[in-house]
Each structure stands twice: as structure tokens, then as C-alpha cells.
Amino acid sequence: MQHPGLKRDYFFEFAGMPQSGKSTVEEIVAHYLKRQGFVIEEYQGGSRHSPLRFSSIADLNLWLASRTSEFVISASGREKAAHKIFLMDRGLIDRCMFTDTLLYQGKLDENTAYATKLFLTSPRLLQNIDGVFAFVTTPELAITREYENKLVETEGEVMNKVFLKDMRSIIKGDVEWIKTLIPDKHIQLIDTGKDDGNVKKTAQGIVGTILGIVQSR
């Protein structure tokens, strides 16, 4: 049943560094909102199930950018039997942040990066976004979390301290840039390295923000 307080569809993105806690927090938030009677649809924008998972990181990035853009367009333009809250674990903004990191590290050419970001931040797409929660942590904590339950520890193109350090810095800058693109939307930087492990507290804060937005707009 449609929640009586939901006036339209809402889109919230959980963006940021790998192993910064965004996926865990998103799951907690989704579970709570479902229990409150909201219709929730979750989107997973990661590369785990991509057919290009083992292709070049540049090609994978472009595929993921296309996929997340397609999701926002199709979700916002669908025939609505009930209004929903869409929770995106990695979406438009996350892909911009990743694109900027790849460009900074020389893994992506400027023309491709510019065109990718221009499409991801087109007004037609960004007008749907109601809030972005951008997660960062320390590279050391991210690496520790990555290999906590693994038998083999090997660095990858993303899960290494150099890439993570660069991404952390770029995310902080991109948060300020996104605020200028959509100044009327909620954009929040969350540093889980300052309060490691307290995902419940972080989730509670985000739930409060989401409820405040959907009940007022």
C-alpha cells in the first residue's frame, strides 16, 4: 500500500569511496523505511555483476555511467501505480566522482571524462535527485575492511591506498561542485573514518534527513 505521506517519487543516492560503509548504511535505511510502510526500490550501481567487470576500467566506467543514467530515466518516467523512494547505492554522482578520480590518475582521457560527466549531470537527470550522501573514510580503514574476511590480500586498480587517497580528496571537492549544480537539494559529506563502525548512528541521521525531505516537499 502506498504510504499516505508520499506525494511523489524521491531519489536518494549513496555515493563515495569503496568500503566507506555506504552500502551497509543504505541497506539499514531501506529496511527501516520499508517497515514504515514506504514503497522502496533499491538500485545497485556497482561493477560486481557487470559483463565488463574484467574489461578495462575506462570501458567499465562508461558502461556503468550508461546503466545508472538509464535507471534514473526509466524509473522517473515509468507509469506510476504507487509513488516510491528510490535508494541508489552508487548512482549519477558516484560515477562522476569515480570518473574524476580516473582522470586524475591518467586512466581516462579528458574528452571522455568531460563527455561522461556532462551527460551524468544533465539537468534532465539531476532534476530527479533529492539527496546525495557522499561517504569517505581513510584509505587504511577501507583496505582493512576490504580484506577483513578474505584469505588473500592483493591490491587492485581501485583497492589500493594511492587510488583511495586520491578518491577521498576528489570526493570532497566534487561535493562542493555538486552543491553548485543542484543548490536546492540535500548534499552531505559523511566521513565514516571519524566514527568507525557506528553505522547505526549514521543510518539514523540519514533516515531523519530523508523523512524530513519526503514529508516537506
GUKOLLO-511203 format. One line per field, with one value per atom (N, C-alpha, C): residue number from 1; residue in one letter; atom name; x, y, z. Coordinates in pm, 1 decimal, decimal comma. Layout:
# GUKOLLO-511203
pos <- [NUM	...] .
code <- [a	...] .
site <- [CA	...] .
east <- [X	...] .
north <- [Y	...] .
up <- [Z	...] .
END
This chain:
# GUKOLLO-511203
pos <- [1	1	1	2	2	2	3	3	3	4	4	4	5	5	5	6	6	6	7	7	7	8	8	8	9	9	9	10	10	10	11	11	11	12	12	12	13	13	13	14	14	14	15	15	15	16	16	16	17	17	17	18	18	18	19	19	19	20	20	20	21	21	21	22	22	22	23	23	23	24	24	24	25	25	25	26	26	26	27	27	27	28	28	28	29	29	29	30	30	30	31	31	31	32	32	32	33	33	33	34	34	34	35	35	35	36	36	36	37	37	37	38	38	38	39	39	39	40	40	40	41	41	41	42	42	42	43	43	43	44	44	44	45	45	45	46	46	46	47	47	47	48	48	48	49	49	49	50	50	50	51	51	51	52	52	52	53	53	53	54	54	54	55	55	55	56	56	56	57	57	57	58	58	58	59	59	59	60	60	60	61	61	61	62	62	62	63	63	63	64	64	64	65	65	65	66	66	66	67	67	67	68	68	68	69	69	69	70	70	70	71	71	71	72	72	72	73	73	73	74	74	74	75	75	75	76	76	76	77	77	77	78	78	78	79	79	79	80	80	80	81	81	81	82	82	82	83	83	83	84	84	84	85	85	85	86	86	86	87	87	87	88	88	88	89	89	89	90	90	90	91	91	91	92	92	92	93	93	93	94	94	94	95	95	95	96	96	96	97	97	97	98	98	98	99	99	99	100	100	100	101	101	101	102	102	102	103	103	103	104	104	104	105	105	105	106	106	106	107	107	107	108	108	108	109	109	109	110	110	110	111	111	111	112	112	112	113	113	113	114	114	114	115	115	115	116	116	116	117	117	117	118	118	118	119	119	119	120	120	120	121	121	121	122	122	122	123	123	123	124	124	124	125	125	125	126	126	126	127	127	127	128	128	128	129	129	129	130	130	130	131	131	131	132	132	132	133	133	133	134	134	134	135	135	135	136	136	136	137	137	137	138	138	138	139	139	139	140	140	140	141	141	141	142	142	142	143	143	143	144	144	144	145	145	145	146	146	146	147	147	147	148	148	148	149	149	149	150	150	150	151	151	151	152	152	152	153	153	153	154	154	154	155	155	155	156	156	156	157	157	157	158	158	158	159	159	159	160	160	160	161	161	161	162	162	162	163	163	163	164	164	164	165	165	165	166	166	166	167	167	167	168	168	168	169	169	169	170	170	170	171	171	171	172	172	172	173	173	173	174	174	174	175	175	175	176	176	176	177	177	177	178	178	178	179	179	179	180	180	180	181	181	181	182	182	182	183	183	183	184	184	184	185	185	185	186	186	186	187	187	187	188	188	188	189	189	189	190	190	190	191	191	191	192	192	192	193	193	193	194	194	194	195	195	195	196	196	196	197	197	197	198	198	198	199	199	199	200	200	200	201	201	201	202	202	202	203	203	203	204	204	204	205	205	205	206	206	206	207	207	207	208	208	208	209	209	209	210	210	210	211	211	211	212	212	212	213	213	213	214	214	214	215	215	215	216	216	216	217	217	217] .
code <- [m	m	m	q	q	q	h	h	h	p	p	p	g	g	g	l	l	l	k	k	k	r	r	r	d	d	d	y	y	y	f	f	f	f	f	f	e	e	e	f	f	f	a	a	a	g	g	g	m	m	m	p	p	p	q	q	q	s	s	s	g	g	g	k	k	k	s	s	s	t	t	t	v	v	v	e	e	e	e	e	e	i	i	i	v	v	v	a	a	a	h	h	h	y	y	y	l	l	l	k	k	k	r	r	r	q	q	q	g	g	g	f	f	f	v	v	v	i	i	i	e	e	e	e	e	e	y	y	y	q	q	q	g	g	g	g	g	g	s	s	s	r	r	r	h	h	h	s	s	s	p	p	p	l	l	l	r	r	r	f	f	f	s	s	s	s	s	s	i	i	i	a	a	a	d	d	d	l	l	l	n	n	n	l	l	l	w	w	w	l	l	l	a	a	a	s	s	s	r	r	r	t	t	t	s	s	s	e	e	e	f	f	f	v	v	v	i	i	i	s	s	s	a	a	a	s	s	s	g	g	g	r	r	r	e	e	e	k	k	k	a	a	a	a	a	a	h	h	h	k	k	k	i	i	i	f	f	f	l	l	l	m	m	m	d	d	d	r	r	r	g	g	g	l	l	l	i	i	i	d	d	d	r	r	r	c	c	c	m	m	m	f	f	f	t	t	t	d	d	d	t	t	t	l	l	l	l	l	l	y	y	y	q	q	q	g	g	g	k	k	k	l	l	l	d	d	d	e	e	e	n	n	n	t	t	t	a	a	a	y	y	y	a	a	a	t	t	t	k	k	k	l	l	l	f	f	f	l	l	l	t	t	t	s	s	s	p	p	p	r	r	r	l	l	l	l	l	l	q	q	q	n	n	n	i	i	i	d	d	d	g	g	g	v	v	v	f	f	f	a	a	a	f	f	f	v	v	v	t	t	t	t	t	t	p	p	p	e	e	e	l	l	l	a	a	a	i	i	i	t	t	t	r	r	r	e	e	e	y	y	y	e	e	e	n	n	n	k	k	k	l	l	l	v	v	v	e	e	e	t	t	t	e	e	e	g	g	g	e	e	e	v	v	v	m	m	m	n	n	n	k	k	k	v	v	v	f	f	f	l	l	l	k	k	k	d	d	d	m	m	m	r	r	r	s	s	s	i	i	i	i	i	i	k	k	k	g	g	g	d	d	d	v	v	v	e	e	e	w	w	w	i	i	i	k	k	k	t	t	t	l	l	l	i	i	i	p	p	p	d	d	d	k	k	k	h	h	h	i	i	i	q	q	q	l	l	l	i	i	i	d	d	d	t	t	t	g	g	g	k	k	k	d	d	d	d	d	d	g	g	g	n	n	n	v	v	v	k	k	k	k	k	k	t	t	t	a	a	a	q	q	q	g	g	g	i	i	i	v	v	v	g	g	g	t	t	t	i	i	i	l	l	l	g	g	g	i	i	i	v	v	v	q	q	q	s	s	s	r	r	r] .
site <- [N	CA	C	N	CA	C	N	CA	C	N	CA	C	N	CA	C	N	CA	C	N	CA	C	N	CA	C	N	CA	C	N	CA	C	N	CA	C	N	CA	C	N	CA	C	N	CA	C	N	CA	C	N	CA	C	N	CA	C	N	CA	C	N	CA	C	N	CA	C	N	CA	C	N	CA	C	N	CA	C	N	CA	C	N	CA	C	N	CA	C	N	CA	C	N	CA	C	N	CA	C	N	CA	C	N	CA	C	N	CA	C	N	CA	C	N	CA	C	N	CA	C	N	CA	C	N	CA	C	N	CA	C	N	CA	C	N	CA	C	N	CA	C	N	CA	C	N	CA	C	N	CA	C	N	CA	C	N	CA	C	N	CA	C	N	CA	C	N	CA	C	N	CA	C	N	CA	C	N	CA	C	N	CA	C	N	CA	C	N	CA	C	N	CA	C	N	CA	C	N	CA	C	N	CA	C	N	CA	C	N	CA	C	N	CA	C	N	CA	C	N	CA	C	N	CA	C	N	CA	C	N	CA	C	N	CA	C	N	CA	C	N	CA	C	N	CA	C	N	CA	C	N	CA	C	N	CA	C	N	CA	C	N	CA	C	N	CA	C	N	CA	C	N	CA	C	N	CA	C	N	CA	C	N	CA	C	N	CA	C	N	CA	C	N	CA	C	N	CA	C	N	CA	C	N	CA	C	N	CA	C	N	CA	C	N	CA	C	N	CA	C	N	CA	C	N	CA	C	N	CA	C	N	CA	C	N	CA	C	N	CA	C	N	CA	C	N	CA	C	N	CA	C	N	CA	C	N	CA	C	N	CA	C	N	CA	C	N	CA	C	N	CA	C	N	CA	C	N	CA	C	N	CA	C	N	CA	C	N	CA	C	N	CA	C	N	CA	C	N	CA	C	N	CA	C	N	CA	C	N	CA	C	N	CA	C	N	CA	C	N	CA	C	N	CA	C	N	CA	C	N	CA	C	N	CA	C	N	CA	C	N	CA	C	N	CA	C	N	CA	C	N	CA	C	N	CA	C	N	CA	C	N	CA	C	N	CA	C	N	CA	C	N	CA	C	N	CA	C	N	CA	C	N	CA	C	N	CA	C	N	CA	C	N	CA	C	N	CA	C	N	CA	C	N	CA	C	N	CA	C	N	CA	C	N	CA	C	N	CA	C	N	CA	C	N	CA	C	N	CA	C	N	CA	C	N	CA	C	N	CA	C	N	CA	C	N	CA	C	N	CA	C	N	CA	C	N	CA	C	N	CA	C	N	CA	C	N	CA	C	N	CA	C	N	CA	C	N	CA	C	N	CA	C	N	CA	C	N	CA	C	N	CA	C	N	CA	C	N	CA	C	N	CA	C	N	CA	C	N	CA	C	N	CA	C	N	CA	C	N	CA	C	N	CA	C	N	CA	C	N	CA	C	N	CA	C	N	CA	C	N	CA	C	N	CA	C	N	CA	C	N	CA	C	N	CA	C	N	CA	C	N	CA	C	N	CA	C	N	CA	C	N	CA	C	N	CA	C	N	CA	C	N	CA	C	N	CA	C	N	CA	C	N	CA	C	N	CA	C	N	CA	C	N	CA	C	N	CA	C	N	CA	C	N	CA	C	N	CA	C	N	CA	C	N	CA	C	N	CA	C	N	CA	C	N	CA	C	N	CA	C	N	CA	C	N	CA	C	N	CA	C	N	CA	C	N	CA	C] .
east <- [85,1	0,0	89,0	50,4	126,6	119,9	233,8	239,0	160,7	74,6	-12,9	62,8	187,0	260,9	349,3	350,4	439,1	367,1	409,2	339,4	388,4	509,2	568,8	683,1	755,5	876,2	991,8	1080,7	1200,0	1322,1	1433,5	1558,0	1669,0	1731,6	1843,9	1960,8	2077,9	2196,8	2296,2	2354,3	2462,8	2588,8	2677,3	2794,9	2921,5	3035,7	3159,9	3259,1	3354,4	3465,6	3421,6	3491,1	3467,7	3499,3	3419,9	3440,7	3431,6	3351,0	3329,5	3201,8	3128,0	3007,5	2877,7	2884,6	2762,7	2662,4	2708,6	2617,0	2550,7	2628,8	2575,3	2470,6	2500,1	2406,2	2281,3	2299,0	2183,1	2088,5	2143,0	2059,2	1981,2	2045,5	1977,8	1865,6	1893,9	1794,0	1675,8	1705,5	1598,5	1510,5	1569,7	1494,7	1401,4	1451,6	1370,6	1253,1	1280,4	1174,6	1067,3	1107,9	1009,4	918,6	976,7	897,8	802,1	832,0	744,6	633,2	631,2	524,1	553,0	675,2	710,0	739,3	708,1	745,0	888,1	978,6	1121,1	1169,8	1247,2	1317,1	1465,8	1546,4	1690,6	1761,5	1865,4	1945,6	2091,0	2152,3	2292,8	2374,0	2453,7	2526,2	2671,3	2707,5	2845,8	2878,3	3002,7	3053,0	3049,6	3004,8	3016,0	2952,4	2835,9	2766,2	2772,1	2865,5	2878,2	2945,0	2897,6	2965,2	3102,4	3127,9	3257,7	3347,2	3315,4	3387,6	3538,7	3577,8	3720,5	3775,7	3698,9	3747,5	3830,0	3869,7	3945,7	3859,0	3921,4	3845,7	3776,8	3833,3	3771,3	3640,7	3642,1	3521,3	3416,5	3458,9	3366,9	3301,1	3378,6	3324,8	3217,2	3241,1	3144,3	3017,2	3031,4	2915,1	2831,3	2896,8	2825,9	2757,0	2820,3	2758,4	2631,3	2636,6	2518,2	2408,1	2445,8	2348,0	2275,4	2348,2	2284,5	2198,0	2239,1	2157,9	2028,3	2038,0	1919,3	1821,8	1874,8	1787,9	1709,9	1777,1	1710,4	1602,3	1632,4	1534,9	1413,4	1438,4	1327,1	1245,3	1311,7	1240,1	1154,0	1207,6	1132,9	1020,3	1035,7	936,6	835,8	844,9	757,7	612,0	519,4	380,7	370,4	313,2	320,0	191,4	200,8	90,4	97,0	218,5	240,6	369,9	375,1	499,2	600,7	728,2	835,3	945,6	1023,6	1152,3	1259,3	1337,0	1445,7	1575,0	1639,5	1767,6	1875,2	1965,7	2067,4	2203,1	2250,0	2383,9	2479,5	2540,1	2621,1	2527,7	2533,7	2447,3	2517,8	2445,1	2498,8	2619,6	2606,1	2712,0	2833,2	2808,5	2918,0	2999,8	2930,9	3002,2	3083,1	3034,0	3113,1	3240,9	3227,1	3342,5	3445,6	3399,1	3489,6	3557,0	3478,8	3533,9	3644,6	3621,5	3722,5	3849,8	3833,4	3950,0	4029,3	3959,7	4027,6	4102,2	4040,3	4105,6	4230,2	4219,9	4332,8	4450,4	4418,8	4524,2	4572,5	4518,8	4561,9	4506,5	4400,9	4340,7	4223,7	4197,8	4087,2	4128,2	4099,7	4137,1	4036,8	4079,9	3998,6	3868,1	3871,6	3749,8	3642,6	3683,8	3588,9	3534,3	3622,6	3579,7	3481,3	3512,0	3424,6	3287,0	3285,5	3159,1	3076,7	3143,8	3074,6	3009,2	3083,4	3029,8	2920,4	2935,9	2835,0	2701,2	2705,6	2582,5	2524,5	2608,7	2562,0	2498,9	2544,6	2494,4	2399,4	2343,7	2246,9	2125,2	2065,6	1950,4	1837,6	1817,4	1710,1	1729,8	1855,0	1884,2	1888,0	1960,4	1980,3	1852,0	1754,4	1631,3	1556,8	1590,3	1523,0	1585,4	1707,5	1779,3	1734,7	1694,4	1651,4	1759,0	1853,5	1958,5	2074,1	2192,7	2313,3	2389,6	2421,7	2503,5	2637,0	2741,0	2872,8	2962,1	3003,6	3079,6	3230,7	3308,4	3453,7	3500,8	3618,9	3685,1	3834,5	3916,2	4059,6	4096,1	4196,9	4240,2	4276,1	4335,6	4375,7	4254,9	4149,6	4028,1	3959,7	3959,3	3897,7	3968,4	4101,1	4178,1	4152,8	4150,2	4123,6	3987,6	3885,7	3750,6	3743,9	3817,1	3815,1	3864,0	3969,0	4031,5	4000,1	3904,2	3872,8	3833,3	3753,1	3705,7	3755,1	3873,4	3932,2	4061,7	4090,9	4212,0	4333,3	4308,5	4417,6	4405,6	4516,1	4518,6	4603,7	4539,5	4611,4	4554,0	4642,2	4596,5	4537,6	4432,0	4370,5	4382,3	4318,7	4325,6	4258,4	4158,8	4084,8	4124,0	4129,9	4157,7	4306,4	4361,1	4498,1	4502,7	4598,6	4598,8	4613,9	4685,8	4705,2	4573,1	4503,5	4374,9	4275,7	4268,0	4172,1	4202,0	4328,8	4367,2	4324,6	4350,2	4310,5	4158,4	4087,3	3941,4	3882,6	3937,5	3890,3	3898,9	4012,2	4031,5	3936,4	3919,3	3833,1	3687,1	3643,9	3505,2	3473,6	3564,1	3541,0	3523,3	3603,6	3588,8	3462,1	3427,7	3309,1	3180,1	3182,0	3064,5	3032,7	3133,8	3112,7	3067,5	3119,9	3080,6	2934,8	2892,9	2754,7	2658,2	2700,1	2614,9	2583,9	2676,7	2652,2	2560,6	2560,2	2476,0	2330,6	2310,8	2174,1	2166,8	2169,9	2176,6	2053,0	1943,2	1820,2	1802,3	1901,5	1893,4	1988,3	1963,6	2044,8	2170,8	2287,5	2414,9	2497,0	2535,1	2600,5	2724,6	2834,3	2957,5	2960,6	2982,8	2984,3	3117,9	3194,7	3325,9	3313,6	3307,7	3291,8	3423,3	3532,0	3659,5	3666,9	3579,4	3580,2	3501,0	3416,3	3330,4	3316,8	3429,2	3434,4	3343,0	3261,3	3178,2	3040,7	3016,7	2887,1	2791,4	2759,7	2673,4	2530,3	2489,7	2353,0	2329,9	2425,9	2414,0	2407,8	2493,1	2492,8	2359,7	2308,7	2180,5	2066,0	2067,5	1962,2	1958,2	2075,8	2082,3	2028,2	2060,9	2015,0	1864,2	1812,8	1667,9	1594,8	1646,8	1585,9	1584,9	1694,8	1702,9	1603,3	1597,5	1505,9	1361,1	1324,8	1187,2	1152,0	1248,1	1225,1	1197,3	1268,3	1250,4	1118,4	1087,7	966,3	839,1	851,2	733,4	714,1	813,5	802,0	791,5	834,7	834,2	720,0] .
north <- [-119,8	0,0	125,2	222,9	347,2	421,4	469,0	544,2	674,8	708,5	826,5	958,4	961,3	1087,0	1106,5	1011,8	1018,3	1085,1	1207,2	1286,5	1259,7	1208,6	1183,3	1084,4	1057,5	975,1	1058,1	990,5	1055,0	968,8	1035,1	965,3	1011,6	915,7	944,9	855,8	917,4	842,3	829,6	710,2	682,4	665,6	764,0	767,3	763,6	747,6	761,8	648,4	646,0	552,1	407,1	312,8	171,8	146,0	59,7	20,6	139,0	237,3	351,4	335,4	226,8	199,2	235,5	287,8	337,5	226,2	109,8	0,0	-54,3	-67,3	-116,5	-20,9	108,2	207,8	212,4	203,7	204,6	89,1	-27,5	-143,5	-121,2	-61,2	-33,2	67,7	171,5	275,3	215,4	132,3	70,4	-17,2	-95,8	-184,7	-104,5	3,7	85,7	149,2	207,8	276,1	178,8	57,5	-44,4	-76,6	-87,0	-116,5	-2,1	117,8	232,0	243,6	151,3	147,6	214,1	262,4	325,3	217,8	250,2	162,9	198,5	104,3	129,2	46,4	109,8	36,5	69,5	-35,3	-17,3	-41,9	36,6	21,5	1,0	-103,0	-131,4	-96,0	9,1	56,9	14,4	-89,8	-135,3	-225,7	-269,5	-347,2	-497,9	-541,1	-682,8	-775,3	-737,4	-824,8	-772,5	-683,2	-627,7	-727,5	-737,4	-823,3	-768,6	-642,3	-580,7	-572,4	-652,3	-644,6	-661,7	-743,5	-770,7	-700,8	-605,9	-525,3	-408,6	-319,5	-203,1	-117,9	-51,9	28,1	145,6	193,1	302,3	256,3	138,9	84,5	52,7	-4,7	-38,0	88,5	194,2	320,0	376,0	369,0	419,9	335,6	205,6	116,1	145,0	163,8	191,8	327,4	425,3	556,9	546,6	468,6	449,5	377,8	278,2	197,3	279,5	358,7	437,1	548,4	604,1	706,0	645,1	526,2	456,0	427,3	389,4	359,4	483,3	596,1	718,1	759,9	753,2	792,7	700,4	570,0	475,0	478,0	496,4	499,5	624,8	736,8	862,4	873,1	805,2	818,0	705,0	613,7	496,4	534,1	445,9	462,5	429,1	518,9	508,6	451,7	327,5	268,5	315,0	343,2	395,3	473,8	577,8	654,0	574,6	592,9	517,3	609,4	556,6	615,2	526,5	583,1	509,0	535,7	429,2	438,4	381,3	466,3	426,7	408,7	286,0	256,3	269,2	384,3	425,4	465,5	592,3	643,6	748,0	851,1	954,8	1026,1	1067,8	1145,9	1058,6	937,6	844,1	820,9	809,6	785,7	907,6	1028,0	1149,6	1149,1	1111,8	1108,3	1006,2	892,0	788,1	832,5	897,5	948,2	1049,9	1139,9	1239,8	1175,3	1069,6	1000,4	931,5	867,0	802,0	904,3	1020,4	1126,7	1175,4	1197,6	1246,5	1148,7	1020,8	919,1	884,4	951,3	926,7	799,4	745,8	621,6	648,7	776,7	818,4	947,6	961,4	1083,5	1195,3	1318,2	1433,8	1441,7	1412,2	1421,4	1324,0	1201,4	1100,8	1138,6	1184,3	1223,6	1339,8	1438,2	1555,5	1516,4	1435,3	1394,7	1309,2	1223,4	1136,3	1219,0	1311,9	1395,3	1489,4	1537,9	1627,6	1555,5	1429,3	1351,8	1318,8	1274,6	1236,2	1352,9	1471,9	1589,4	1674,3	1615,9	1690,4	1723,3	1840,0	1880,0	1777,9	1710,2	1610,7	1497,3	1464,6	1359,3	1414,1	1523,3	1576,6	1628,7	1667,4	1720,1	1616,0	1489,0	1382,8	1358,6	1402,1	1370,9	1462,4	1401,9	1478,1	1487,7	1394,1	1398,2	1306,8	1348,4	1267,9	1259,6	1137,3	1113,5	1058,1	1140,0	1103,5	1055,5	930,5	867,8	866,2	901,0	884,5	817,5	759,7	705,7	716,9	667,7	670,3	553,4	569,3	456,7	333,0	355,0	242,8	162,5	231,3	162,9	91,2	153,7	91,4	-39,3	-37,9	-158,2	-266,0	-225,9	-321,9	-388,3	-307,9	-361,8	-452,6	-418,3	-496,6	-639,9	-653,9	-785,2	-853,0	-795,7	-847,6	-994,7	-1035,1	-1173,2	-1245,5	-1208,2	-1273,1	-1345,5	-1451,5	-1529,0	-1474,3	-1401,6	-1347,9	-1196,5	-1128,7	-983,3	-941,7	-888,6	-839,4	-704,2	-611,6	-479,5	-483,3	-404,1	-392,5	-250,4	-222,8	-88,1	15,0	-28,7	61,9	42,7	-82,1	-108,5	-106,5	13,5	38,3	178,2	203,3	327,1	452,6	443,0	560,7	602,4	504,5	536,2	587,5	521,5	559,9	697,9	729,8	862,5	970,1	945,2	1041,6	1056,5	944,4	949,0	1024,2	1003,6	1074,4	1225,8	1270,6	1413,8	1466,5	1389,7	1432,2	1437,2	1340,6	1339,3	1466,6	1508,2	1629,5	1751,0	1758,7	1869,1	1858,6	1736,1	1716,4	1745,0	1722,1	1754,1	1902,8	1985,5	2130,1	2167,9	2099,6	2125,3	2087,4	1971,7	1926,6	2023,0	2079,6	2175,8	2296,2	2332,1	2445,5	2406,2	2277,5	2230,6	2214,9	2164,0	2144,4	2204,3	2335,3	2403,0	2383,7	2343,6	2326,3	2183,6	2097,3	1958,3	1932,6	1824,4	1791,7	1716,6	1776,3	1713,7	1708,2	1589,0	1573,2	1485,0	1532,3	1453,8	1383,5	1251,6	1172,3	1100,3	1130,3	1068,8	957,6	833,1	720,7	683,5	744,8	720,4	785,1	884,2	954,4	879,9	787,0	715,2	571,2	505,9	375,4	273,7	209,0	100,7	141,1	269,5	311,2	340,5	235,5	253,8	285,4	237,3	261,9	411,4	478,3	621,9	697,3	657,2	720,7	699,3	576,0	543,6	622,4	638,0	714,2	857,8	917,2	1054,5	1067,8	970,6	973,8	951,5	859,2	836,3	965,6	1035,2	1161,6	1263,0	1268,7	1361,5	1325,0	1196,8	1151,5	1177,6	1142,4	1165,2	1314,3	1397,8	1541,4	1592,3	1535,2	1577,0	1527,6	1399,3	1344,5	1396,7	1444,2	1497,7	1646,9	1711,6	1855,6	1898,6	1813,8	1852,3	1780,9] .
up <- [0,0	0,0	0,0	-78,6	-86,2	46,3	91,4	215,9	198,9	294,9	279,8	271,6	321,2	321,0	201,0	105,7	-9,8	-126,7	-160,1	-260,3	-402,6	-414,0	-545,6	-528,4	-634,3	-624,3	-568,9	-499,0	-444,4	-475,0	-504,8	-536,3	-441,2	-375,4	-286,2	-324,2	-335,2	-376,0	-261,8	-252,6	-159,3	-244,3	-236,3	-322,0	-236,8	-304,0	-230,2	-246,0	-154,6	-160,5	-139,7	-202,5	-171,2	-23,7	37,7	177,3	274,8	237,5	327,7	409,8	384,4	461,8	392,9	270,7	205,2	177,0	132,2	100,8	227,0	332,9	460,0	514,7	511,9	562,4	475,3	344,0	253,7	285,1	313,1	345,5	475,0	573,2	700,2	680,1	603,0	574,8	498,1	398,5	318,0	406,1	492,1	581,3	671,4	727,0	817,1	743,1	627,6	553,2	505,4	469,1	430,2	548,0	666,4	785,9	819,8	773,3	796,9	692,7	598,1	500,2	367,8	349,2	221,8	117,0	-7,8	-119,2	-159,6	-141,9	-164,7	-282,9	-371,0	-476,3	-464,8	-458,4	-443,6	-577,0	-600,3	-721,5	-681,3	-735,1	-708,1	-831,4	-821,1	-938,2	-945,8	-872,2	-871,9	-989,2	-993,0	-1107,1	-1084,4	-967,2	-932,1	-1035,2	-1088,2	-1182,6	-1326,5	-1352,1	-1486,4	-1581,0	-1707,3	-1805,6	-1843,8	-1805,9	-1836,0	-1712,2	-1612,0	-1485,2	-1503,0	-1598,5	-1618,2	-1741,8	-1796,9	-1908,4	-1855,2	-1944,0	-1899,2	-1808,3	-1713,5	-1617,5	-1685,3	-1797,1	-1872,6	-1937,2	-1998,1	-2059,8	-1953,7	-1842,4	-1734,1	-1679,4	-1664,1	-1612,3	-1705,0	-1835,6	-1932,4	-1930,6	-1917,8	-1912,9	-1788,9	-1676,0	-1551,4	-1556,6	-1620,6	-1636,2	-1719,7	-1825,6	-1910,7	-1834,4	-1757,4	-1684,2	-1577,8	-1501,3	-1395,1	-1454,2	-1566,5	-1633,1	-1684,7	-1742,5	-1791,7	-1678,0	-1562,5	-1449,6	-1405,4	-1391,0	-1345,4	-1443,6	-1572,8	-1674,3	-1672,7	-1668,6	-1673,4	-1545,1	-1431,0	-1303,2	-1291,3	-1333,7	-1321,1	-1423,2	-1537,7	-1642,7	-1648,5	-1554,4	-1557,9	-1527,5	-1563,6	-1524,0	-1375,7	-1297,0	-1151,5	-1091,4	-1046,2	-970,9	-826,0	-780,3	-645,0	-645,1	-565,3	-552,8	-472,2	-507,1	-443,5	-391,9	-298,9	-262,5	-324,2	-414,7	-478,6	-401,8	-358,8	-289,1	-380,3	-423,2	-520,2	-452,5	-448,8	-399,4	-517,3	-528,9	-643,5	-757,5	-793,9	-898,3	-981,9	-1019,8	-1108,3	-1047,7	-922,9	-858,8	-827,9	-783,0	-757,3	-884,1	-996,6	-1121,6	-1162,8	-1132,9	-1157,7	-1075,0	-949,1	-859,2	-905,4	-949,4	-997,3	-1126,2	-1213,4	-1339,4	-1312,5	-1219,1	-1184,9	-1129,9	-1052,7	-997,2	-1107,6	-1199,6	-1311,4	-1396,7	-1417,7	-1495,2	-1423,9	-1293,7	-1215,1	-1221,0	-1224,1	-1225,0	-1366,3	-1466,1	-1603,0	-1663,6	-1606,4	-1657,6	-1750,6	-1771,9	-1858,3	-1927,0	-2056,6	-2126,8	-2096,9	-2114,5	-2078,0	-2155,3	-2283,7	-2364,5	-2317,6	-2289,1	-2241,7	-2104,8	-2017,4	-1882,8	-1889,5	-1970,8	-1982,6	-2036,2	-2142,1	-2203,6	-2106,6	-2032,9	-1936,9	-1827,5	-1770,9	-1662,7	-1713,2	-1835,0	-1892,2	-1903,7	-1945,9	-1958,2	-1821,3	-1728,9	-1595,3	-1520,1	-1547,2	-1474,6	-1559,0	-1664,8	-1745,0	-1658,8	-1677,4	-1595,4	-1595,1	-1707,5	-1716,8	-1615,4	-1588,1	-1490,9	-1348,6	-1329,3	-1193,9	-1130,8	-1212,1	-1155,1	-1071,2	-1091,5	-1016,6	-879,2	-859,5	-736,6	-623,3	-511,8	-394,4	-287,9	-289,4	-188,8	-225,3	-186,0	-207,8	-76,5	-36,2	81,9	33,2	41,1	-10,9	102,8	95,7	203,2	172,8	273,2	266,3	395,1	387,3	505,0	480,2	568,0	543,5	452,3	367,4	283,2	366,4	481,9	567,4	614,1	656,4	700,6	584,7	468,4	351,2	316,1	319,0	288,8	393,7	519,8	627,5	611,0	580,1	561,0	439,1	333,3	209,9	233,1	314,1	329,8	462,8	535,6	669,0	666,9	569,2	562,2	437,1	391,1	273,8	312,8	238,9	266,9	192,5	84,7	3,8	-3,3	15,3	6,4	-113,0	-216,4	-333,1	-373,3	-405,7	-446,1	-585,7	-607,2	-738,6	-788,9	-903,1	-960,5	-871,4	-796,6	-709,2	-562,8	-518,8	-377,9	-348,1	-355,5	-313,1	-253,8	-167,3	-89,4	-175,2	-285,2	-369,9	-434,4	-494,1	-558,2	-454,7	-341,1	-237,9	-180,7	-165,2	-115,6	-214,9	-343,0	-446,1	-450,6	-441,3	-449,2	-331,1	-213,3	-94,2	-115,2	-167,2	-191,1	-298,0	-405,5	-516,1	-473,7	-392,5	-346,1	-268,4	-183,1	-104,4	-195,2	-300,6	-394,8	-476,8	-517,6	-600,2	-523,0	-392,9	-311,2	-321,2	-313,3	-324,9	-465,7	-566,1	-705,1	-727,7	-676,4	-692,3	-623,3	-512,1	-441,5	-530,0	-618,8	-708,5	-824,0	-860,8	-970,2	-927,3	-806,4	-754,5	-613,2	-603,9	-473,3	-386,6	-447,9	-370,7	-319,5	-341,4	-298,3	-180,8	-108,1	8,9	-34,8	-13,9	-46,5	81,8	124,3	254,2	243,7	299,4	307,9	443,3	441,0	563,5	573,9	677,7	698,2	802,1	756,6	848,0	916,5	873,2	939,5	1076,4	1100,3	1228,6	1335,4	1290,9	1386,0	1337,6	1322,2	1257,8	1325,3	1244,3	1294,2	1342,3	1364,9	1417,7	1302,4	1226,3	1108,8	1151,0	1266,4	1313,3	1334,2	1394,3	1417,1	1285,0	1190,2	1058,6	987,9	994,4	930,1	992,0	1122,7	1190,6	1141,6	1125,4	1076,5	934,9	850,4	711,5	703,7	783,4	787,5	824,5	925,3	966,5	854,0	779,1	666,4	557,7	521,9	417,5	456,0	578,7	622,6	622,0	660,0	657,5	516,9	417,0	278,5	221,1	240,4	178,0	243,6	364,7	434,5	411,6	349,3	330,9	185,3	94,1	-48,8	-122,6] .
END
